[in-house]
Structure formats: structure tokens, C-alpha cells
Amino acid sequence: MKKADIYEFFHRLSENNPEPETELNYTNPYTLLVAVALSAQATDVGVNKATKKLFGEVETPEQMLELGEERLKEHIKTVGLFNTKAKNVIKAAEILIAEHDGEVPQTREALEALPGVGRKTANVVLNTAFGHETIAVDTHIFRVSNRTGLAPGKTVLAVEKKLEKVTPADFKRHAHHWLILHGRYVCKARTPECWRCPVVEYCNFKAKTPEPAKKRKNA
């Protein structure tokens, strides 16, 4: 994709959604960290259901330790891998208290040192909670980047590095969320809805899908 096309690609996404936000519910950087960690191999909708009551009781690492692992499991038992995730959340709370005065650190290295926190989770927290210009490559961003030709790569890290390089400075703050939402609702995995895509003319995907006949008839 050409440099001018990339700029227009993000410009179009920004026009559709000037202030994109995560679809995970949270109240502060700590609850965001917990929510993102729980979202691994789970949907945002499922995590939000599990944390609705949890975040009514817990907003700090100290409160998480007071809640305890077993009670935490009761809150998140509908989330995949909840046993392992509960252990990690409790251990992470201990480390945050012992090493960071109960605050969520603002470096990728410190975040990745927490149990259950990988590069993607760290990037989401840095971007969403602290405004860093990081791009957390999930399955949606990986697909959109390769399918459109925006930032092709064989690995998640390769795509992340390419996106960091090609994303115009004007759009780096929100690029992460624009691409996730675009992949989730328009450039879908099985059947991308090219017929309603705002960036279709800049996309290199050859097998573009036409508008379904039923929708054309109803229109």
C-alpha cells in the first residue's frame, strides 16, 4: 500500500469514529489491566459480564488480594482458563503492591514482568490507560493488516513493527482501536463486508465481497 493510500486509509477510519474506545469495561488503569488479561482467548462481551460485579467490589490490587483467589474464581468462572487467570491476577496484584506501590507501571518491560501479561496486553494498557502510541496486534489487526496490504507480516510482532513504521503520526494514538473495530465489524474473518467498507478503494484484497442480494432488495 502506498504512503498516500495509508494516510487516507486511516483518515477514513478516523472520520467514521473520531474517538474510538476499547469495548472492555473498566474504571481505572488497574481494572483495565485485569480486564485485558482476562480477555485472552475470550470475548470482550464475556469478560464484561464476568467483571460487572467484580469491579463493583475491586478497583485496586489491595482489594483484589482481600477478595482472594477463590472468590475471584467465582466472579470469572465463565471466562476461559479462569483458574490460571485467577492465579495470575492474584500474583500480579502482589507484585504491583510490592514493587510498584500498588500502581500500574507505565513501561512495557514492567508490565510484561507481571504474570499473565504479554506484549499485547501491555500494549493495550499503555495505549488505553496512558495514551502511549502503541499498537497491540490481536487476531483482528493481524488479519486486517495482511488482508488489506496495510502492514503484511508472518508474525504478530512483524505486523506490529510494520504498523509502527507505516502508521502516520497523526493517527498513531488511535490506530490500535480503529483497526480492531474495523476487523471486528467490517473486515470480518469469514466474510469481509467489503460492500460497506469505508477504505475499500485502498485495500489490496482481491476477492472483495459484493453486497448481499437480500440487502440490495430490502434497500
N, C-alpha and C positions, 0 to 999 in steps of 0.2 A: 504494500500500500504506500502511495506517495505521501510525502510530508504534508502537502496541502490537503490531501484527502483525509489524513489522520486528524488534522486540525478541525476540518469540517465535520468529521465523524463525531468527535467529542462535543463540538459546538451544537450539533443537532440534539445529542443526548441531553446536553445542559439546558437547551431551550424547553425540552419536554418536562424536565424535572430539575429546576434550578438549585434546590437544596435537598438532595437525596439523603436518606437516613437509613440506618440499619433497621431491619424488621424484628430484631430481638428486643424484648422489653428489658429495661434496666433503669436503675436510679442513680448510679454513680460509677466511677471507674472500677470499683471492686465488683459490683454486681454485674457489670458488663464483662469483666474477666471471667467470672463464674459462668455466665450465660454462654459466652463464646466457647469456653472449654466444654460445656455440656452439649454444644451443638455439633460436635464431631460425630459423623455418621448418624445424624438426627436432623429433623427439620426445625426451622425456626418456630413454626406453629406448635410443634410438640414440646419444644423447650419452653416456650411462653406459657403453655398450660401447666407445665411442671413447676415453673418458678413464680407463678402468680401468688400463691400463698407463701412460698419460701421467702420471697423478697419483701413480704409484709412483716416477716419476723427477723430477717437477716439483711443487714446492709454493710457490715464490717467484718473483717477477719475474726475479730474478737467474738462477735456474736455468732459466727459460724462455728467456732470452737465450743462455745457454750451450747449450741444446738446439738453438736456431736454427730458422729458418723452414722449411727443407726437411725436417728431421726431425720438426718439429711436423706438417707436412702428412701425413707417413706415418701418424702417430697418428690424425689426424682425417679422413682421406680418405673415410671412409664417411658423413661428415656433409655435408649440403647446403651449397653455396657455400664449401667448405673452403679454397679458395685465398684468397679475400677474407678469410675469418675468420682464417686463419693470419697474414696480413699485419697485420690489426688487433690480434690478440693480441700479436704481437711489438712493434708500435709502442706499444701500451698499456703493455707491460712497461717499455719505455724511458722513457716519461713517468712512470710510477709511481716509478721509481728516481730520475729527475732532479728531479722536483717534489714527491714525497711520501715520500722516504726508503724507498721500497720497500713502503710500506704502502698498503692500500686506503683511500681517503678516505671520510669519513662524511657528505658532503653531496651532494645530488642534482646540484648545479651542477658540482662537481669530477668526479663520476662521468661525467656526460654529456659532459664535455670529452674523455673517452677515446675513441679510435677504436673503432667498433663497439658503443658503449654508448649506448642511447637511454633515454628516460624509463622504459620498462617494466623494462629490465634494472637501471637504477639503483634503482628502487623495490623490486625483488626483493632486491637485495643489502642495501639499507638495512633492510628488514624482516627478512630471514632471518639475516643475519650480525650485525646490530647492534641488532635489536629495535625499530626505528622503526615507528611506526604508519602505514606506507604501504600503498597498495593498487595493485598492478601489474595493470592490466587487459589480459588476453590475450583470445583468442577465446572461451574458456570463460566467463570472468567477464562479458564483453560480452554473450554470449548469455543467461546466467542472469539478469543484471540487467534486460535488456529483456524476456525471456520471462515472468519472474515478476512484473514490475512493481516490483521492489525499487528499481531506480535506472535508469529508462529514459533513453536518450540516443542521439543520432545519431552521435556520435563517441566514440572511446576516451577522450579527455580529458574529454568531457562526463560520461561514465559514472563516471570516476574521481572527478571533483569532486562528483558527486551522492552517490556512495558515502561519500566523506569526510564529507559533510554528514549523511547519514541513519544511518550505522552507529553504534549505541550505543557509548559509551566502553568499556563492559565487554568489547566484542568486537573492538575495532579492531586489537589486536595480531595476532590470528589470522584476521581476516576474509578476507584475501587467499587463504590456503590453503584455508579452508573452502569458499569459492566456486569455486576452481579444481577441487578434488577433487569437489565436487558436480556441476559441469559435465562433468567427465571421466568419471565413473562412474554418475551417475544422470540428470541433466538433459542427456542427450546431444543432439548436434546433429540427427541424423536422426529418431530416435525416443526421446524422453524416457521414462524408465521411471517414469511418474507413480504407478503402482500400488505402488511400493515407496519412494516419496519421503517423507522424514520431515517435510517442510514443505509438503506438497501442499495442506493446508487454508488456507494463507496465500498461495498462488500465484494470480496473476490469469490464468494461461494457460487459455484456454477449451477447447482441443481436447485435454484430458487423455487419455492413453493408458490403456486398461484392461489388466489382467493378461492375458498371452497364454493362450489356451485350453490349450495344451500344458502350461504351468506349473501351471495350476489342476488339470489332470487328474493330473499327477505328484504334486501335493501331497496 
